[in-house]
């Protein structure tokens, strides 16, 4: 008999790239890796972080080739 619950899935996190230096960048990367694509608004809410800080962090991570941030959606590479 099924209880109607989806089967539990496990996520194996990617190792943190060595290019990520700041705690803020590590947190943003880990959120994107664990939960998949997010908008800046979603990341701001999930991490309780100001959008200005997120934009700067995402720009740095994107310039290092670690994330894709296309203006609407952010993902890890």
HELIX and SHEET records of a PDB file:
HELIX    1   1 UNK A   23  UNK A   35  1                                  13    
HELIX    2   2 UNK A   40  UNK A   47  1                                   8    
HELIX    3   3 UNK A   51  UNK A   63  1                                  13    
SHEET    1   A 2 UNK A  67  UNK A  69  0                                        
SHEET    2   A 2 UNK A  74  UNK A  76 -1                                        
END                                                                             
